[in-house]
């Protein structure tokens, strides 16, 4: 077992890009705007969390987090 697997419980997962990416997917089709406020829940918790994250995280990490949520939904 590698050091990472022992420390964090992570192990490498082999993946074949040909099996994970649909070869017939449309290319060049624009994605919906992840920053569009209509996309986000309008609760006090979400608003305060985004404000906190925007103030605490660097731009790259904040934007990555927004993309994760956007693609996850």
Buried (B, 14 or more C-beta within 10 A) or exposed (E): EEEEEEEEEEEEEEEEEEEEEEEEEEEEEEEEEBEEEEEBEEEEEEEEEBEEEEEEEEEEEBEEEBEEBBEEE
